[in-house]
Amino acid sequence: FVRNRSGATLTANGTAFVAYANQLIQAWEAAQRDLPLPEGYRKLLHVGGEVSLSSPLLLQWVRRLRERFPQHAIRAETGAPAQLLEQLEDGRLDAALVHSPVYWAGLQVEPLLEERLVLVRSVKNPEPYLYIDWGEDFRRGHDAALPEHARAGLSFNLGPLALQYLLEQGGTGYFRTRVVQAYLERGLLERVPRAPEFSYPVYLVYVRERDTAELQQAFALLREVSRQERDWSQRWDPLI
């Protein structure tokens, strides 16, 4: 600090140290939250995923982890991709599920499943157009293919929220194929003919130097879950 009668200000080194200090505080808070382990558990598995992947993929994975590793404490959390990758890098997360990974040195990125974004509409009321922000790649492709919808009067940055609105109020928007399949089969939604589709794959990401036999077993369970045909509809009300 530079101290004077009016107070104190950071030096150039002090300003540069702020980022490191924040990381130290976050690591300490994470340690206080996660340790010591609950009585009867000998290890911690810490997994994460983007919010849109929390149900059912992350949820089903956690269920299988509890069955396979009853002696492990399981911590699952959702977050933005940048936040999850940062936690991976500093060791606060063992693995993460993301749609748009960053290829850092030492980071293992494995394709998990191929998903597509398709344009669907409510059978009862196809208006208005809902713009769902599925990330930079989607924005770029969508705005180029559908410039008339690049600026919509109603937009969401969370797919499940947009889907719930569409089911209740009507509208048209892009959603993941596995999520809308149940609604298409029941006649609540319909595909928009000749609309462009966009790739939206899911990746498993972890740090190679922290890989273990147990993590590989956990990843094998995840791959089994991803291959299963389950209800991905993400409905909040089970009666819908």
Backbone as numpy.savetxt, mean C-alpha at the origin, in Angstrom:
# Nx Ny Nz CAx CAy CAz Cx Cy Cz
24.61 25.37 17.93 23.77 26.58 17.93 24.64 27.83 17.93
24.11 28.87 17.37 24.68 30.21 17.51 23.80 30.95 18.49
24.37 31.31 19.64 23.56 31.92 20.70 23.91 33.41 20.82
22.89 34.19 21.03 23.07 35.63 21.27 21.93 36.12 22.15
21.87 37.40 22.36 20.87 37.95 23.27 19.44 37.72 22.78
19.26 37.65 21.47 17.92 37.47 20.93 17.48 36.01 20.91
18.37 35.09 21.25 18.01 33.67 21.27 19.09 32.81 20.68
18.68 31.79 19.95 19.64 30.85 19.37 19.16 30.44 17.98
20.10 30.25 17.09 19.81 29.76 15.75 20.74 28.60 15.43
20.36 27.81 14.47 21.20 26.67 14.09 22.36 27.12 13.24
23.49 26.47 13.46 24.62 26.65 12.54 24.33 25.85 11.27
25.20 25.96 10.28 25.04 25.18 9.06 25.08 23.69 9.36
26.00 23.29 10.25 26.07 21.89 10.65 24.83 21.47 11.43
24.33 22.38 12.26 23.12 22.08 13.01 21.93 21.87 12.10
21.80 22.70 11.08 20.71 22.55 10.11 20.81 21.22 9.39
22.03 20.85 8.99 22.23 19.58 8.30 21.93 18.40 9.21
22.14 18.57 10.53 21.95 17.48 11.48 20.47 17.20 11.77
19.59 18.14 11.44 18.17 17.98 11.77 17.61 16.69 11.17
17.94 16.40 9.91 17.42 15.18 9.27 17.88 13.94 10.02
19.15 13.91 10.44 19.65 12.76 11.19 18.98 12.66 12.56
18.76 13.81 13.18 18.11 13.82 14.49 16.69 13.25 14.40
15.99 13.62 13.32 14.63 13.10 13.14 14.65 11.59 12.98
15.62 11.06 12.25 15.73 9.62 12.08 16.04 8.92 13.40
16.91 9.54 14.20 17.23 8.98 15.51 15.99 8.92 16.40
15.21 9.99 16.39 13.99 10.03 17.20 12.99 8.98 16.74
12.82 8.85 15.41 11.89 7.85 14.88 12.32 6.44 15.25
13.64 6.18 15.15 14.15 4.85 15.50 13.93 4.56 16.99
14.17 5.56 17.84 13.98 5.38 19.28 12.51 5.14 19.61
11.62 5.89 18.97 10.18 5.71 19.20 9.73 4.33 18.74
10.29 3.86 17.60 9.94 2.53 17.11 10.43 1.46 18.07
11.63 1.63 18.62 12.17 0.66 19.58 11.31 0.62 20.84
10.89 1.79 21.33 10.02 1.83 22.52 8.68 1.15 22.25
8.18 1.30 21.02 6.89 0.71 20.66 6.99 -0.81 20.51
8.09 -1.28 19.91 8.18 -2.69 19.56 8.86 -3.56 20.61
9.62 -2.96 21.51 10.39 -3.72 22.48 10.06 -3.29 23.91
10.14 -4.18 24.88 10.44 -5.60 24.70 9.27 -6.35 24.06
9.57 -7.54 23.53 8.52 -8.35 22.92 7.52 -8.80 23.98
6.27 -9.02 23.59 5.30 -9.55 24.55 5.77 -10.89 25.12
5.38 -11.16 26.33 5.80 -12.39 26.99 5.34 -13.61 26.19
6.24 -14.55 25.99 5.92 -15.77 25.26 6.32 -15.73 23.79
6.78 -14.58 23.31 7.21 -14.47 21.92 8.71 -14.28 21.86
9.33 -14.86 20.84 10.80 -14.80 20.79 11.32 -13.95 19.65
10.47 -13.61 18.65 10.91 -12.77 17.55 9.75 -11.89 17.09
10.11 -10.90 16.29 9.12 -9.97 15.73 9.22 -9.99 14.21
8.08 -10.17 13.56 7.97 -10.00 12.12 7.20 -8.72 11.86
7.84 -7.80 11.15 7.24 -6.48 10.93 7.04 -6.31 9.43
5.77 -6.33 8.99 5.45 -6.24 7.56 4.53 -5.06 7.32
4.56 -4.57 6.09 3.74 -3.41 5.77 3.25 -3.45 4.33
2.35 -2.54 4.03 1.81 -2.47 2.67 1.10 -1.16 2.45
0.94 -0.81 1.19 0.15 0.37 0.87 -1.29 0.18 1.35
-1.96 1.29 1.60 -3.31 1.22 2.14 -4.23 0.41 1.24
-4.11 0.59 -0.07 -5.00 -0.10 -1.00 -4.75 -1.61 -1.01
-3.63 -2.06 -0.45 -3.32 -3.49 -0.40 -3.58 -4.10 0.97
-4.11 -3.30 1.88 -4.32 -3.79 3.24 -5.38 -4.88 3.31
-6.40 -4.79 2.48 -7.47 -5.79 2.47 -7.77 -6.17 1.03
-7.67 -7.46 0.71 -7.45 -8.57 1.65 -6.00 -9.06 1.70
-5.11 -8.55 0.84 -3.80 -9.18 0.68 -2.98 -9.16 1.97
-2.76 -7.96 2.53 -1.97 -7.86 3.76 -2.69 -8.56 4.91
-4.00 -8.41 4.97 -4.78 -9.04 6.04 -4.66 -10.55 5.99
-4.81 -11.15 4.80 -4.71 -12.60 4.69 -3.29 -13.09 4.98
-2.31 -12.29 4.59 -0.91 -12.66 4.87 -0.67 -12.71 6.37
-1.16 -11.72 7.09 -0.98 -11.70 8.55 -1.67 -12.90 9.19
-2.83 -13.27 8.69 -3.52 -14.45 9.23 -2.68 -15.70 9.04
-2.08 -15.86 7.86 -1.25 -17.03 7.61 0.04 -16.99 8.44
0.59 -15.81 8.64 1.79 -15.68 9.47 1.51 -16.11 10.91
0.35 -15.74 11.41 0.00 -16.13 12.79 -0.12 -17.64 12.91
-0.62 -18.29 11.87 -0.75 -19.75 11.89 0.62 -20.42 11.79
1.47 -19.87 10.91 2.76 -20.51 10.65 3.80 -20.20 11.73
3.74 -19.00 12.31 4.73 -18.58 13.29 4.04 -18.16 14.60
3.46 -19.10 15.31 2.76 -18.75 16.55 3.68 -18.21 17.63
4.99 -18.48 17.50 5.95 -18.01 18.49 6.48 -16.62 18.17
6.03 -16.02 17.06 6.48 -14.70 16.65 5.39 -13.65 16.91
5.82 -12.50 17.37 4.92 -11.36 17.40 4.86 -10.79 15.98
3.68 -10.41 15.54 3.48 -9.89 14.19 3.04 -8.43 14.29
3.73 -7.58 13.59 3.33 -6.17 13.52 3.07 -5.83 12.06
1.86 -5.38 11.76 1.48 -5.01 10.40 1.05 -3.55 10.38
1.47 -2.85 9.34 1.08 -1.45 9.23 0.95 -1.06 7.77
0.17 -0.03 7.55 -0.01 0.51 6.21 0.62 1.90 6.16
0.95 2.32 4.95 1.55 3.64 4.81 1.77 3.98 3.35
2.26 5.18 3.11 2.60 5.61 1.77 3.86 4.86 1.30
4.01 4.64 0.00 5.18 3.89 -0.50 6.51 4.45 -0.02
6.68 5.77 -0.07 7.95 6.36 0.35 8.22 6.08 1.82
7.19 6.14 2.64 7.35 5.86 4.07 7.75 4.41 4.30
7.10 3.47 3.60 7.41 2.06 3.76 8.83 1.75 3.32
9.25 2.31 2.20 10.61 2.06 1.72 11.67 2.65 2.65
11.35 3.79 3.24 12.27 4.39 4.21 12.41 3.49 5.44
11.30 2.92 5.89 11.35 2.01 7.03 12.12 0.74 6.71
12.00 0.27 5.46 12.79 -0.88 5.05 14.27 -0.57 5.11
14.64 0.59 4.59 16.05 0.95 4.51 16.70 1.04 5.88
15.98 1.59 6.86 16.60 1.76 8.18 16.32 0.60 9.12
15.70 -0.47 8.62 15.55 -1.67 9.41 14.33 -1.75 10.28
13.41 -0.80 10.17 12.21 -0.84 10.99 11.11 -1.71 10.38
11.33 -2.21 9.18 10.35 -3.03 8.49 11.08 -4.19 7.82
10.49 -5.39 7.89 11.12 -6.56 7.28 10.77 -6.69 5.80
9.55 -6.32 5.44 9.11 -6.46 4.05 7.91 -5.55 3.82
7.72 -5.17 2.56 6.61 -4.28 2.24 5.99 -4.67 0.90
4.69 -4.39 0.77 3.95 -4.60 -0.47 3.64 -3.24 -1.07
4.13 -3.00 -2.28 3.94 -1.70 -2.91 3.63 -1.89 -4.39
3.08 -0.83 -4.99 2.80 -0.85 -6.42 3.94 -0.25 -7.24
4.64 0.73 -6.70 5.70 1.42 -7.44 6.97 1.44 -6.60
7.77 0.39 -6.66 8.99 0.34 -5.84 10.08 1.25 -6.37
11.03 1.56 -5.49 12.24 2.28 -5.86 13.39 1.27 -5.84
14.19 1.26 -6.87 15.26 0.26 -6.98 16.55 0.81 -6.37
16.65 0.71 -5.04 17.85 1.12 -4.34 18.85 -0.03 -4.31
20.12 0.33 -4.11 21.15 -0.69 -3.93 20.84 -1.50 -2.67
20.87 -2.81 -2.80 20.61 -3.69 -1.66 19.16 -4.02 -1.45
18.27 -3.40 -2.22 16.84 -3.64 -2.05 16.38 -4.69 -3.05
15.77 -5.74 -2.56 15.26 -6.81 -3.42 13.81 -6.50 -3.78
13.55 -6.44 -5.08 12.20 -6.14 -5.57 11.73 -7.32 -6.39
10.63 -7.97 -5.95 10.13 -9.16 -6.63 8.67 -8.95 -7.04
8.34 -9.15 -8.32 6.93 -9.07 -8.74 6.11 -10.13 -8.00
4.97 -9.72 -7.46 4.12 -10.64 -6.71 2.90 -11.05 -7.53
2.21 -10.09 -8.08 1.05 -10.40 -8.92 0.80 -9.25 -9.88
0.18 -9.58 -10.99 -0.15 -8.59 -12.00 -1.60 -8.17 -11.84
-1.80 -6.91 -11.70 -3.15 -6.34 -11.55 -3.35 -5.32 -12.65
-4.62 -5.08 -13.00 -4.93 -4.08 -14.01 -6.00 -3.14 -13.47
-5.93 -1.90 -13.93 -6.94 -0.91 -13.61 -7.88 -0.81 -14.81
-9.17 -1.04 -14.56 -10.17 -1.03 -15.63 -11.24 -0.01 -15.30
-11.86 0.53 -16.33 -12.89 1.55 -16.16 -14.24 0.87 -16.01
-14.89 1.13 -14.87 -16.22 0.56 -14.60 -17.18 1.69 -14.24
-18.46 1.40 -14.34 -19.47 2.39 -14.00 -20.64 1.73 -13.29
-21.36 2.53 -12.54 -22.56 2.04 -11.87 -23.64 1.79 -12.90
-24.31 0.65 -12.78 -25.38 0.32 -13.71 -26.55 1.28 -13.54
-26.82 1.69 -12.30 -27.96 2.56 -12.04 -27.68 4.02 -12.38
-26.46 4.46 -12.12 -26.15 5.88 -12.33 -24.67 6.04 -12.66
-24.31 6.20 -13.95 -22.90 6.26 -14.32 -22.23 7.61 -14.10
-22.91 8.57 -13.57 -22.35 9.90 -13.33 -22.14 10.12 -11.84
-21.10 10.87 -11.45 -20.10 11.58 -12.25 -18.88 10.72 -12.51
-17.90 11.30 -13.21 -16.62 10.62 -13.39 -15.78 10.84 -12.14
-15.27 9.74 -11.58 -14.44 9.80 -10.38 -12.98 9.63 -10.78
-12.17 10.58 -10.43 -10.73 10.47 -10.70 -10.07 9.89 -9.46
-9.53 8.69 -9.60 -8.83 8.05 -8.49 -7.33 8.12 -8.79
-6.58 8.65 -7.86 -5.14 8.82 -8.05 -4.44 7.51 -7.69
-4.06 6.75 -8.72 -3.38 5.48 -8.51 -1.87 5.60 -8.65
-1.35 6.79 -8.59 0.09 6.97 -8.64 0.54 7.65 -9.92
1.84 7.95 -9.94 2.41 8.74 -11.04 2.26 8.07 -12.39
2.54 6.75 -12.47 2.44 6.05 -13.75 1.02 6.09 -14.28
0.05 5.86 -13.39 -1.34 5.90 -13.82 -1.73 7.30 -14.27
-1.34 8.31 -13.49 -1.69 9.68 -13.86 -1.18 10.03 -15.25
0.05 9.65 -15.52 0.64 9.97 -16.81 -0.11 9.27 -17.95
-0.38 7.97 -17.80 -1.08 7.24 -18.84 -2.53 7.66 -18.98
-3.20 7.85 -17.86 -4.60 8.24 -17.88 -4.78 9.60 -18.54
-4.00 10.57 -18.14 -4.18 11.93 -18.65 -3.85 12.02 -20.14
-2.94 11.14 -20.60 -2.63 11.13 -22.03 -3.74 10.46 -22.83
-4.30 9.36 -22.28 -5.33 8.62 -22.99 -6.72 9.25 -22.87
-6.96 9.90 -21.75 -8.29 10.49 -21.48 -8.14 11.93 -21.02
-7.66 12.81 -21.88 -7.42 14.20 -21.46 -8.69 14.92 -21.01
-9.85 14.48 -21.50 -11.10 15.12 -21.09 -11.44 14.85 -19.63
-10.79 13.82 -19.03 -11.03 13.49 -17.62 -9.82 13.78 -16.75
-8.83 14.49 -17.29 -7.62 14.77 -16.51 -7.92 15.64 -15.30
-8.95 16.45 -15.39 -9.39 17.28 -14.27 -10.86 17.00 -14.02
-11.12 16.26 -12.97 -12.49 15.86 -12.65 -13.01 16.66 -11.47
-14.32 16.81 -11.42 -14.94 17.55 -10.33 -14.94 16.79 -9.02
-14.69 15.48 -9.08 -14.67 14.66 -7.87 -13.50 13.70 -7.98
-12.60 13.76 -7.02 -11.41 12.91 -7.07 -11.11 12.33 -5.70
-10.40 11.19 -5.69 -10.03 10.48 -4.47 -8.58 10.04 -4.60
-7.90 9.93 -3.46 -6.56 9.36 -3.48 -6.53 8.00 -2.79
-7.71 7.43 -2.52 -7.82 6.12 -1.89 -8.90 5.33 -2.59
-8.50 4.22 -3.22 -9.43 3.42 -4.01 -10.64 2.91 -3.25
-10.47 2.30 -2.04 -11.64 1.80 -1.32 -12.67 2.89 -1.00
-12.21 4.09 -0.71 -13.13 5.20 -0.44 -13.91 5.56 -1.70
-13.22 5.62 -2.84 -13.88 5.94 -4.10 -14.88 4.85 -4.48
-14.52 3.60 -4.24 -15.42 2.50 -4.58 -16.68 2.55 -3.73
-16.53 2.84 -2.46 -17.70 2.94 -1.60 -18.62 4.06 -2.07
-18.04 5.19 -2.47 -18.85 6.30 -2.99 -19.58 5.86 -4.25
-18.89 5.20 -5.17 -19.51 4.79 -6.42 -20.66 3.83 -6.18
-20.48 2.89 -5.25 -21.54 1.93 -4.97 -22.77 2.60 -4.34
-22.53 3.62 -3.54 -23.65 4.29 -2.86 -24.29 5.39 -3.70
-23.47 6.15 -4.43 -23.97 7.34 -5.12 -23.98 7.21 -6.64
-23.21 6.28 -7.18 -23.08 6.15 -8.62 -21.81 6.82 -9.11
-21.50 6.57 -10.38 -20.32 7.18 -10.98 -19.58 6.21 -11.87
-18.46 6.69 -12.40 -17.59 5.93 -13.29 -16.15 6.18 -12.88
-15.33 5.15 -12.84 -13.95 5.35 -12.45 -13.11 4.11 -12.67
-11.81 4.28 -12.49 -10.86 3.18 -12.67 -10.63 2.46 -11.34
-10.72 1.12 -11.40 -10.50 0.30 -10.21 -9.76 -0.97 -10.59
-9.18 -1.63 -9.58 -8.44 -2.86 -9.80 -9.39 -4.00 -10.17
-8.95 -4.83 -11.10 -9.82 -5.89 -11.61 -10.31 -6.83 -10.52
-9.40 -7.26 -9.62 -9.81 -8.20 -8.58 -10.81 -7.58 -7.61
-10.73 -6.27 -7.44 -11.61 -5.59 -6.48 -13.04 -5.48 -7.02
-13.18 -5.21 -8.31 -14.53 -4.97 -8.86 -15.17 -6.23 -9.42
-14.43 -7.34 -9.48 -14.97 -8.54 -10.12 -16.28 -9.00 -9.49
-16.35 -9.00 -8.16 -17.57 -9.46 -7.49 -18.75 -8.57 -7.83
-18.54 -7.27 -7.96 -19.62 -6.35 -8.29 -20.04 -6.47 -9.75
-19.09 -6.79 -10.63 -19.42 -7.03 -12.04 -20.28 -8.28 -12.17
-19.92 -9.33 -11.44 -20.66 -10.58 -11.52 -22.08 -10.43 -10.98
-22.27 -9.55 -10.00 -23.59 -9.35 -9.41 -24.42 -8.31 -10.14
-23.85 -7.70 -11.16 -24.61 -6.75 -11.96 -24.72 -5.37 -11.37
-23.93 -5.08 -10.34 -23.97 -3.74 -9.75 -23.13 -2.77 -10.57
-22.04 -3.27 -11.16 -21.17 -2.47 -12.00 -21.05 -3.12 -13.36
-20.59 -2.34 -14.34 -20.33 -2.87 -15.67 -19.09 -2.22 -16.23
-18.37 -2.96 -17.07 -17.18 -2.41 -17.72 -17.59 -1.39 -18.77
-16.80 -0.36 -18.91 -17.02 0.62 -19.98 -16.36 0.08 -21.24
-17.13 -0.10 -22.32 -16.54 -0.71 -23.53 -15.43 0.14 -24.13
-14.41 -0.54 -24.64 -13.31 0.06 -25.39 -12.55 1.13 -24.60
-12.63 1.06 -23.29 -11.86 1.99 -22.46 -10.44 1.47 -22.29
-9.44 2.33 -22.29 -8.06 1.87 -22.08 -7.89 1.25 -20.69
-6.98 0.29 -20.60 -6.65 -0.35 -19.33 -5.20 -0.01 -18.98
-4.89 -0.10 -17.68 -3.55 0.27 -17.23 -3.01 -0.82 -16.30
-1.73 -1.13 -16.48 -1.08 -2.12 -15.62 -0.88 -1.55 -14.23
-1.09 -2.41 -13.21 -0.94 -1.96 -11.82 -0.41 -3.13 -10.98
0.82 -3.56 -11.22 1.37 -4.73 -10.53 1.65 -4.47 -9.06
1.80 -5.56 -8.32 2.14 -5.51 -6.90 3.51 -6.15 -6.72
4.36 -5.51 -5.92 5.72 -5.98 -5.68 5.95 -6.26 -4.20
6.75 -7.27 -3.95 7.27 -7.55 -2.62 8.67 -6.97 -2.55
8.95 -6.18 -1.51 10.24 -5.52 -1.38 10.82 -5.81 0.00
12.13 -6.14 0.02 12.84 -6.35 1.28 14.32 -6.09 1.06
15.07 -6.03 2.14 16.51 -5.76 2.07 17.25 -7.08 2.02
18.09 -7.26 1.00 18.76 -8.55 0.79 19.63 -8.96 1.97
20.38 -8.03 2.55 21.31 -8.40 3.62 20.60 -8.81 4.90
19.31 -8.50 5.01 18.55 -8.90 6.20 17.63 -10.08 5.91
17.83 -10.74 4.78 17.03 -11.90 4.42 17.36 -13.07 5.34
16.35 -13.86 5.70 16.53 -15.03 6.55 15.65 -16.16 6.03
15.91 -17.37 6.54 15.09 -18.52 6.17 13.63 -18.31 6.59
13.43 -17.69 7.75 12.07 -17.44 8.22 11.35 -16.45 7.31
12.06 -15.41 6.86 11.43 -14.46 5.95 11.04 -15.15 4.64
11.90 -16.04 4.14 11.57 -16.75 2.92 10.33 -17.62 3.10
10.19 -18.21 4.28 8.97 -18.97 4.58 7.75 -18.04 4.60
7.94 -16.86 5.18 6.85 -15.89 5.21 6.48 -15.45 3.79
7.48 -15.27 2.94 7.20 -14.87 1.56 6.49 -15.98 0.79
6.83 -17.23 1.09 6.15 -18.35 0.44 4.66 -18.34 0.79
4.35 -18.02 2.04 2.95 -17.91 2.45 2.26 -16.78 1.70
2.96 -15.67 1.54 2.40 -14.54 0.82 2.08 -14.91 -0.63
2.97 -15.63 -1.27 2.73 -16.04 -2.66 1.53 -16.97 -2.76
1.35 -17.83 -1.77 0.16 -18.69 -1.75 -1.10 -17.85 -1.65
-1.07 -16.87 -0.76 -2.23 -15.99 -0.57 -2.55 -15.25 -1.86
-1.52 -14.76 -2.55 -1.74 -13.97 -3.76 -2.34 -14.80 -4.89
-2.13 -16.12 -4.84 -2.67 -17.00 -5.90 -4.09 -17.45 -5.62
-4.56 -17.28 -4.42 -5.89 -17.74 -4.05 -6.96 -16.80 -4.59
-8.05 -17.38 -5.06 -9.18 -16.58 -5.56 -10.09 -16.24 -4.38
-9.89 -15.08 -3.81 -10.70 -14.64 -2.69 -11.51 -13.41 -3.09
-12.41 -13.02 -2.22 -13.21 -11.82 -2.45 -12.34 -10.60 -2.16
-11.98 -9.87 -3.19 -11.15 -8.68 -3.05 -12.01 -7.42 -3.09
-13.31 -7.54 -2.90 -14.22 -6.42 -3.18 -14.02 -5.24 -2.25
-13.37 -5.42 -1.09 -13.05 -4.32 -0.18 -14.29 -3.60 0.33
-15.42 -4.27 0.34 -16.63 -3.60 0.82 -16.52 -3.35 2.31
-16.95 -2.20 2.74 -16.91 -1.86 4.16 -18.11 -2.48 4.89
-19.23 -2.53 4.21 -20.43 -3.12 4.79 -20.60 -4.51 4.16
-20.51 -5.59 4.93 -20.59 -6.93 4.35 -21.93 -7.23 3.69
-22.94 -6.40 3.93 -24.26 -6.62 3.33 -24.36 -6.02 1.94
-23.37 -5.20 1.55 -23.41 -4.58 0.23 -23.15 -5.64 -0.85
